[in-house]
């Protein structure tokens, strides 16, 4: 299929972009299956996106800032995500498209702002599964002695394949896997509670040269900054729930209910893991452990204990759930950007099962190649770079729409309004800066990937946007209403 299939003459030029009209066949080849997700499934999707962060990755924050630094970072990031989720609940109810944050920013800041937001989200979702694949390898290595490229390839192949079978089937499987992962966390909590000790939280050596260093902040105040990307890993990707808007039953009602419920569950799970893993074993042990929950249980009950083995086996479900669901997220982000012409249009063609085949496969290949580095902590920082950049842009979108379009229909309204999203905006800027503190290499690689996508937009795709894409039609309707008024 060519880039210009279904295209007629250019429709219009608007500022920095050009639009092209396409015939009905273009959109007919790019249809998702609607009505497959209610609010419970959406809440499950939100938990599924994130739950792998409870099983691995977050613990690297202890190496950066000790328990105290990680705790302060987590409290700040929990506030950021809570405020952001309320903002996204409003945005997703009033602009229910598969583009999620890209669609919100497109309405608020035009096609350039929409593209910058959408590609930042895509950067996050393309890299996060690669990091999770590495963590899955860590758990299978503990369990079966098998790790590395074979594991990464097998998981990408199987779970991309399941998504190719259809959205409804994939989301139901995802919900079942997530329930198993939550069971693993419950078993972990029950096993570790009797062994919790405050002394275990402060056994990381103190760097006496660091400003403000203490047993609670072994790397001083600077360690709080360094821990922020790993605190984000406890909540990263919950913002992906709106990507299922076009496949939900009633977006105006289901989107706010689903994403807020997911956030409440994640706050509880993240807090329990943060305290009990190091508090029942050792913060120093957790600081670089590939499978921290298993390592904590083995420390308490022995290397071959039944509970550690069960949590290792069942705990794989947590990593799989996030891996599985973020594949869904990146495919919908690619689909929406491609359908509108921001990315190559052939990426958004859907199959007979209403699934965007190449939007699933192409980023999957990229992610697999990235996973071969085995640098899970580096990839966390890269994913956080894209995520925090998109958070700032999405929260700015909420504020701009409240100011510019106060009369726009809002089935759900954010408690606190722009004050709430303003807090999330400020904290997202802090979080974005933290990626350079943890790893300038990761931040710079992220900037390179982002720059390549921006160059594609600047040199080509901004001249070939699709006028009939839902996000562009939203804007066209808004202009028509403004002219009438």
Residue pairs with C-beta under 8 A, 6 or more apart in sequence:
1 29
1 345
1 346
1 349
3 344
3 345
3 346
3 464
4 20
4 345
4 464
5 22
5 25
5 26
5 345
6 22
6 23
6 24
6 25
6 26
7 20
7 21
7 22
7 26
8 20
8 21
8 22
8 23
9 20
9 21
10 18
10 19
10 20
10 21
11 19
11 20
11 21
11 467
12 18
12 19
12 467
13 19
14 111
15 110
16 111
16 112
16 462
17 111
17 112
17 462
17 463
17 465
18 462
18 463
18 464
18 465
19 465
19 466
19 467
19 472
20 341
20 464
20 465
20 466
20 467
21 467
21 468
22 466
22 467
22 468
26 466
26 468
27 339
27 468
29 349
29 350
30 335
30 339
30 348
30 349
30 350
30 356
31 350
31 354
32 98
32 167
32 246
32 247
32 332
32 335
32 350
32 354
32 356
33 166
33 167
33 168
33 247
33 353
33 354
33 355
34 246
34 247
35 247
35 248
35 249
36 167
36 168
36 171
36 247
36 248
36 249
37 45
37 171
37 244
37 247
37 248
37 249
37 254
38 248
38 249
38 250
38 254
39 253
39 254
39 255
39 257
39 258
39 261
40 258
41 171
41 172
41 175
41 258
42 241
42 244
42 248
42 254
42 255
42 257
42 258
42 259
42 262
43 257
43 258
43 259
43 261
43 262
43 265
44 171
44 174
44 175
44 178
44 179
44 262
45 171
45 174
45 175
45 240
45 241
45 244
45 258
45 262
45 325
45 328
46 238
46 240
46 241
46 258
46 259
46 261
46 262
46 263
46 266
47 178
47 182
47 262
47 265
47 266
47 321
48 174
48 175
48 177
48 178
48 321
48 322
48 324
48 325
49 236
49 237
49 238
49 240
49 241
49 322
49 325
49 326
49 329
50 234
50 235
50 236
50 237
50 238
50 262
50 266
50 322
51 178
51 181
51 182
51 185
51 266
51 269
51 318
51 321
51 322
52 132
52 135
52 318
52 319
52 320
52 321
52 322
52 323
53 233
53 234
53 235
53 236
53 270
53 322
54 185
54 234
54 269
54 270
54 273
54 293
54 318
55 135
55 139
55 181
55 184
55 291
55 292
55 293
55 315
55 318
55 319
56 135
56 138
56 139
56 290
56 291
56 292
56 293
56 319
56 376
57 131
57 135
57 230
57 233
57 376
57 377
57 380
58 70
58 230
58 231
58 233
58 234
58 270
58 273
58 274
58 292
59 230
59 277
59 278
59 286
59 287
59 288
59 289
59 292
60 230
60 287
60 288
60 377
60 380
61 69
61 70
61 73
61 74
61 226
61 227
61 228
61 229
61 230
61 231
62 70
62 204
62 227
62 278
62 283
62 284
62 286
62 287
63 287
63 288
64 70
64 219
64 223
64 226
64 227
64 230
64 438
65 72
65 73
65 217
65 218
65 219
65 223
65 224
65 225
65 226
65 227
66 202
66 204
66 215
66 216
66 217
66 218
66 219
66 223
66 283
67 201
67 202
67 204
67 216
67 278
67 283
68 202
68 214
68 216
68 217
68 218
69 217
69 218
69 219
69 223
69 224
69 226
69 227
70 227
70 230
70 231
70 274
71 274
72 224
72 227
73 224
73 225
73 227
73 228
73 230
73 231
74 227
74 231
74 234
74 270
74 274
76 228
76 231
76 427
76 430
77 228
77 231
77 232
77 234
77 235
77 427
77 431
78 231
78 234
78 235
78 267
78 270
79 423
79 427
80 391
80 423
80 424
80 427
80 428
80 431
81 235
81 238
81 263
81 266
81 424
82 263
82 267
83 416
83 420
83 421
83 423
83 424
83 427
84 239
84 391
84 394
84 395
84 421
84 424
84 428
85 238
85 239
85 259
85 260
85 263
86 260
86 414
86 415
86 416
86 420
86 421
87 394
87 395
87 398
87 414
87 420
87 421
87 424
88 101
88 104
88 239
88 241
88 242
88 259
88 394
89 255
89 256
89 259
89 260
89 412
89 414
90 256
90 398
90 410
90 412
90 413
90 414
91 104
91 242
91 394
91 397
91 398
91 401
92 100
92 104
92 241
92 242
92 245
92 251
92 255
92 256
92 259
93 251
93 252
93 253
93 255
93 256
93 410
93 411
93 412
94 252
94 408
94 409
94 410
94 411
94 412
95 103
95 104
95 107
95 474
96 242
96 245
96 246
96 248
96 251
96 252
96 255
97 103
97 245
97 246
97 336
97 470
97 471
97 474
98 243
98 244
98 245
98 246
98 247
98 332
98 335
98 336
98 339
98 470
99 106
99 114
99 118
99 243
99 332
99 333
99 336
99 337
99 340
99 470
99 471
100 121
100 239
100 240
100 242
100 243
100 245
100 332
100 333
100 336
101 117
101 118
101 121
101 239
101 242
101 390
101 393
101 394
101 397
102 114
102 115
102 117
102 118
102 121
102 333
102 336
102 337
102 471
103 114
103 336
103 470
103 471
103 474
104 117
104 242
104 394
104 397
104 398
104 401
105 113
105 114
105 116
105 117
105 118
105 393
105 394
105 396
105 397
106 113
106 114
106 117
106 118
106 471
106 472
106 474
106 475
107 114
107 397
107 401
107 471
107 474
107 475
107 478
108 396
108 397
108 398
108 400
108 401
108 404
109 117
109 393
109 396
109 397
109 400
110 475
111 342
111 462
111 465
111 472
112 457
112 462
113 393
113 397
114 342
114 471
115 337
115 342
115 454
115 457
115 461
115 462
116 393
116 454
117 390
117 393
117 394
117 397
118 333
118 336
118 337
118 342
119 337
119 342
119 450
119 453
119 454
119 457
120 386
120 387
120 389
120 390
120 393
120 450
121 239
121 240
121 333
121 386
121 387
121 390
122 330
122 333
122 334
122 337
122 363
122 386
122 453
123 382
123 383
123 385
123 386
123 389
123 446
123 449
123 450
123 453
124 236
124 237
124 383
124 384
124 385
124 386
124 387
124 390
125 237
125 240
125 326
125 329
125 330
125 333
125 363
125 386
126 330
126 363
126 366
126 367
127 367
127 370
127 379
127 382
127 383
127 386
127 446
128 236
128 237
128 322
128 326
128 379
128 383
129 156
129 323
129 326
129 327
129 330
129 364
129 367
130 152
130 367
130 368
130 370
130 371
130 379
131 371
131 376
131 379
131 380
131 383
132 319
132 322
132 323
132 326
133 151
133 152
133 155
133 156
133 323
133 367
133 368
133 371
134 152
134 371
134 374
134 375
134 376
134 379
135 290
135 291
135 319
135 376
136 151
136 152
136 155
136 316
136 319
136 320
136 323
137 147
137 148
137 151
137 152
137 374
138 147
138 290
138 291
138 376
139 290
139 291
139 294
139 312
139 315
139 316
139 319
140 146
140 147
140 151
140 316
141 147
141 290
142 290
142 291
142 294
142 312
143 309
143 312
143 313
143 316
148 374
149 371
149 372
152 368
152 371
152 372
153 368
155 320
155 323
156 364
156 367
156 368
156 371
159 320
159 323
159 324
159 327
160 327
160 360
160 361
160 364
162 169
162 170
162 173
162 324
163 170
163 324
163 327
163 328
163 331
163 355
163 360
164 351
164 353
164 355
164 357
164 360
165 353
165 355
166 353
166 354
166 355
167 247
167 328
167 354
167 355
170 324
170 328
171 244
171 328
173 324
174 321
174 324
174 325
174 328
177 317
177 320
177 321
177 324
178 317
178 321
178 325
180 314
180 317
181 314
181 315
181 317
181 318
181 320
181 321
182 269
183 314
184 293
184 310
184 311
184 314
184 315
184 317
184 318
185 269
185 272
185 273
185 318
187 307
187 310
187 311
187 314
188 273
188 276
188 277
188 293
188 296
188 297
188 311
188 315
189 272
189 276
191 297
191 300
191 301
191 307
191 311
192 276
192 277
192 279
192 280
192 281
192 296
192 297
192 300
193 276
193 280
195 280
195 281
195 300
196 275
196 276
196 279
196 280
197 279
197 280
198 279
200 278
200 279
200 280
200 281
200 282
200 283
201 275
201 278
201 279
201 283
202 215
202 216
202 283
203 282
203 283
203 284
204 218
204 283
204 284
204 287
205 218
205 284
206 213
206 214
206 215
206 218
207 213
207 218
207 219
207 220
210 217
210 218
210 219
210 220
210 221
210 222
210 223
211 220
211 221
211 222
212 220
212 221
213 219
213 220
217 223
217 224
219 226
222 437
225 433
225 434
225 437
226 434
226 437
226 438
228 430
228 431
228 434
228 437
228 438
229 380
229 381
229 384
229 431
229 434
229 435
229 438
230 380
232 384
232 387
232 388
232 431
233 380
233 384
234 266
234 270
234 273
234 274
235 263
235 266
235 270
236 383
236 384
236 387
237 322
237 325
237 326
237 329
237 387
238 259
238 262
238 263
238 266
239 387
239 390
239 391
239 394
240 325
240 326
240 329
241 255
241 258
241 259
241 262
242 255
242 259
243 328
243 329
243 332
243 333
243 336
244 328
244 332
245 251
245 255
246 470
248 254
248 255
248 258
252 411
252 412
253 411
255 412
256 411
256 412
273 293
276 296
277 286
277 292
277 293
277 296
278 285
278 286
278 296
280 296
280 299
280 300
281 295
281 296
281 299
281 300
282 299
285 295
285 296
285 299
286 292
286 295
286 296
289 295
290 376
291 312
291 315
293 311
293 315
294 308
294 311
294 312
294 315
297 305
297 307
297 308
297 311
298 305
298 308
301 307
301 308
302 308
327 360
327 364
330 359
330 363
331 356
331 359
331 360
331 363
332 356
332 359
334 343
334 347
334 348
334 356
334 359
334 362
334 363
335 347
335 348
335 350
335 356
335 359
336 348
336 471
337 343
338 344
338 345
338 346
338 347
338 348
338 356
338 359
339 345
339 348
339 466
339 469
339 470
340 465
340 466
340 469
340 471
340 472
341 461
341 464
341 465
341 466
341 469
342 457
342 461
342 465
343 456
343 461
345 466
346 358
347 356
347 358
347 359
347 362
348 356
348 359
349 356
349 357
349 358
350 356
350 357
351 357
370 379
371 379
373 379
377 439
378 439
378 441
378 442
379 442
381 435
381 438
381 439
381 442
381 443
381 446
382 442
382 443
382 445
382 446
382 449
384 431
384 434
384 435
385 432
385 435
385 442
385 443
385 446
385 447
385 450
386 446
386 450
388 428
388 429
388 431
388 432
388 435
389 432
389 450
391 424
391 425
391 428
391 431
392 425
392 428
392 429
392 432
395 421
395 422
395 424
395 425
395 428
396 425
398 414
398 418
398 421
399 418
399 421
399 422
399 425
401 408
402 417
402 418
403 418
405 478
414 420
414 421
435 442
435 443
435 446
436 443
465 472
466 472
467 473
467 476
